[in-house]
């Protein structure tokens, strides 16, 4: 019975979403949050993050919850902890300053935290694994 379950879960995992699916999801969400609509006349793009920011209190909380999905997805893609920390920092700055009435709305118009986070993910995935040339030796085994 347990072997059957394992086989089923392995089949689901193999047929499940791919890395490309994850990239598509976070790209769509980042663009929706930061640059979904074009403001005529000034040719600037804003997203639902700036629109939700107009609702006092709850709007910024909803926006932060949506944006945190991008960070979760980045962790699932295997980004290192220091890049995840940068992404959390971008979101924290956007949420903290965005909560200030009027000034926060203007800040959301300029600071696009979700697109910054998307850029961090895409640059990491574009580079791929880094190979180090030479031999690695443990410090305890080092001979002088």
PyMOL commands that set and color helices and strands:
alter all, ss='L'
color gray80, all
select helices_A, chain A and resi 2-15+19-35+48-52+58-76+81-98+103-110+113-127+139-141
alter helices_A, ss='H'
color red, helices_A
select strands_A, chain A and resi 37-39+44-46
alter strands_A, ss='S'
color yellow, strands_A
deselect
rebuild
show_as cartoon
